[in-house]
Amino acid sequence: MGSHVPVGSCAHEWGERLIIDLSRPSVARMYDFLLGGTDNYQVDRDACDELLRMAPSSKDLALVNRAFLVRAVRCLAAEHGVRRFLDHGSGLPTRPNVHQVAQEVDPFSEVVYVDNDPLVVAHGRMMLAEDPTTTAVLHADIRAVDTIFASDEVKKLLQGGQPVAALFVSVLHCIPDHDDPWALIRAVAQRLPAGSYLVISQLASDDDELRSEITQFMARTTGNKWGRVRSTSEVNRYFDGLEFVEGDGPVEVSRWKPDSDLAPRQQTDEWIEYGAVARIP
């Protein structure tokens, strides 16, 4: 097998050739491995082994973050009537996926997944091929806000002006400071109907040395397809001008509306997934 693998069946069906680079780890495939998935390669597993030596809680962190995503989507669908979801940097399919959680509440809930990783796009399109009316996968970089909102998939999602939940779950640390992730959040919020929601979590630490060490490792490992582990105060800025759905600010995500006191927690906290769900006034 070569270091670049074309996803042939998907390339034929959707008219684009998706090339998977196996010469470097992928953030999406590393996350898949940490969640216990199988859509990853040795290069990803080796990178995760090194990451776990630096930050032993990384697997716990991935699991509690995924549980946060599920709780947030279920809460917005069941308690706030949201039926439309725009998942930025959706990652490899992991059950339950966003559309499965939302459609448990309402089978007609609509979801658009956005990702620039070709393996994510290929697997997502195969998974959703049987349900093209309520779900779609858009191959795009989440920084390309104009392109995303000009797409037919997202235009359909915005029809009628119903509230939309835009998800940025464990993805903003992939955006470097020079691309201004705070401006990205504002740009998306400005394009959503009034009363829409943002679900945000990001890798955070208030330990300067750890932030620097992991940021440098991930940048080197992924060929600079990485941004930065940020401080909690920097993550707080994403929520400027928004109304929190629960509590009065972001938290370590296992503490956001936990299903019970026995819900999973990280065993150590050298870094955390830090975030919240908020409404756009």
Secondary structure, 3 states (H helix, E strand, C coil): CCCEEECHHHHHHHCCCCEEECCCCCHHHHHHHHCCCCCCCHHHHHHHHHHHHHCCCHHHHHHHHHHHHHHHHHHHHHHHCCCEEEEECCCCCCCCCHHHHHHHHCCCCEEEEEECCHHHHHHHHHHHCCCCCCEEEEECCCCCHHHHHHCHHHHHHHHHHCCCEEEEECCHHHCCHHHCHHHHHHHHHHHCCCCCEEEEEEEECCCHHHHHHHHHHHHHHCCCCCCCCECHHHHHHHHCCCEECCCCCCEEHHHCCCCCCCCCCCCCCCCEEEEEEEECC
